[in-house]
Amino acid sequence: MCMVLAWFRPRGALRPRGGGGWLGLALFLLTNQGNGLYHAEFMSKPILIDPLKFAREGRSLAGKAPVGELDERIRSDLADASGEVSYQLDGFIDEVRRPALRIRLTAALSVTCQRCLDGMPFSLDTDSVLTLFTSQDKLEEACEQDDTLDAILAEPELDAIALIEDEIIMGLPHSPKHDDCGRDTLSLAKADKPNPFAVLAALKRPKSE
């Protein structure tokens, strides 16, 4: 097991697609599982990797992230902060000899139904590949040739946790709804909202003397 102190890029924007500064210090632990596999002890801090080296050496990073310790961008879309997200990050060289990262996520989450506003279970299960480029021109050329390609410009250091959080956000449903909210629940949700026509009628009603 090793302890690492390093500079990191602050959270905020989805995946960096170019250069960027590292504006803070982070402390994290990596436990070597053998065969290039590292298990990250999630500490609500960035986990920094050299993405090109990670991919070329076929390294892997696996762990579990408590939902309650994830970025606010994720927690604001959930009904509660219970549970954890299991992640697996694998580096590899693709069929055309380009370095790439494969990100796999699984989690049992609770999202908010946009109809009745109650929580509803959601099973997160994503598997995506991120291709790495060292040249902006080559990245743009590759994306023009393949509009399904998900790619970034490789930086000397990449925050693996921020990358995982971006994938979680992209894997969440945009407008989740129960198949059947139930009449009682739906009636209560509607009762909490004022009827706009009743409000308009009240405004038009003459004031009593």
N, C-alpha and C positions, 0 to 999 in steps of 0.2 A: 504494500500500500504506500502511496506517495501523496504528499501534500504540496499543492501548487499555489503560488501567489502570482497573479498576473493581471495585466490591464484588460479591460473589457469595454465593449460598445454598449451603451445604455439601451434598454428596451424602448419600444415605441412603435416605429414603423415596421410594416411587414418586410420580410426579407430584403436585406441590402443588396442592391444590384449595381454596386460600384464601390468606390473607395469610401473610407469613413474613419474617423478618429476613434480611439479607445480612451474613454474619459473617466474610468474609475478603477478601483482595485477589487479583486475577487479572490476568495479562498475556497478551494474545493478539494475533495478527496477522490482518488481513483484507485480502485482495487483491481490488480491484475488477476484475471481468471485463467490466464494461459491462452496460447494460440491467438494472441493479438486481441483477445476480448477483454474489455475493461467494464467493470460495473461502477456506475456513478452513484455516490451517496448524495441524493438530492438535498441541497442546502439553501434553496431559493437564491442561488448565485449562478452566474454564468459558468459554463463548462467550455473552455476554449480549446479548439483543435486547430491544427494546420490542415485545412481541408485537402490540399493536394497530396501531402504526405499520407494522410489518413486513407485516401482513396487508393493511391499507388501501392501502399503496403497492405491493402485489404484488411484494415483494422475494423473493429466493431465496438460499439458502446451500447450498453443496455442498462435499463433501470426502471424505477417507478417514481412518478412525480405526484405528490399529494395535490389534489385539485385546489385545496385551500391556500396553497403556496404559489399557485400559478399567477400570471399577470392579470391585472384587473380587466383587461380587454376580454379575457376568457370568462372570468367569474361573473361579469356583468350579464353574460348571455345565458347563464345557468340558473336553475331554480334554487339550487343550494350548492355548497362547496364540499359535499361529501365525496368519498371515493378517491381513486388515484388513476393515473394514466400510465400504462406500461408502454415503454418505447424501446425500439431497436434501431440503431443507426449503423449502417454497414457501408464501408468504402469499397469501391471496385472499379475496374476498367471496363467500359462498355464494348460492344461489338465493333465499334469503329475506333477503338483505342483512345477514348476520351475518359478522363477521370470523372467519377460520379459518386453520389451519395444516395443510398436507399433508406427511406424513413418509413418505419412501420409503427403504427399506434393502435392500441386497443384500450377501451375503457367503458365502464357502465356509468353513464352520466344521467343527470336529471335536468331537463330543459323546461322552459315555461311555455305552455300551450298559449298561442296567440288568440285563441277564441275564448277560453274560460279562465285563463291566467293561472290555472293550477299546474303543478309540476307533472311532468310525464317522462318516463324512462326513454333514454336514447342510447343505443349501442354504437360507440365510435369504433370504427375499424377501417383504417386507411393504410394504403401502401403506395408510396410515390417515389419517384426518382428525380434527383436534381443533378443536372450535368454542369460541370465546372469548366470555366474558360479563363485563360490568362490574358486574353486580348478582347477588348470591347468590339473591335471590327469582326473578329471571328465569331463572337457570341451573336452579334446582330445578323451575320450572314447565315449562321446555323438556324436561327429562329425564323428567318425568311424562308428557308428551305423546308422547315418543319414547324408549322405553327402550333403543334401540340407539345413541342419541347419546353420543358421547364428548366431554365438555366440561370446561373448567376456568374458574375465575375469573381473569381477566387481571390480572397484576401489572405494575407499572411496568417491571420487568426480569425476563426469563425466561432461564434457563440452557439454551441449545439442546443442549449436550452431555448434560446430565442427562436432557433429554427424549428424546434419541436412545437413551441407555442404557436408559431405561425401555421404549422400544419394542423394543429387542433382547431384553430379558428376557421381555417378553410374547410375542415371536415364537419363543422357544426351545421345543422339545418338553418336555412334563412328564415323560415316562418313555420315553425313546428305547430301542428294541431292534432288533437285527439281525433280518432275516427268517429268517436261518439263521446261528447263531453258529459252527457247526462242532463236531463231537463232541470233538475234541482240546482246543479252547479252552474249551468248556463244562465238560469234565471237570476241567481244571486249575483253573477258577474254583471248582468245587464242592469240589475237594480241599483248597483253602485254608480252607474253612469247617468247623469241627468238627461232627460228627453229634450233634444234641441227644439222640438216644436212646442213643448210645454213652456220652455224658457221664452221663446218668441211670443207666445200668446200672453204670457205674464207681462212682458214689456209693452205690448199694445193695449193692455187692459187699462182703462182710465183710473186714475188714482181716486180713492174714496175720500170724501171730505170729512 
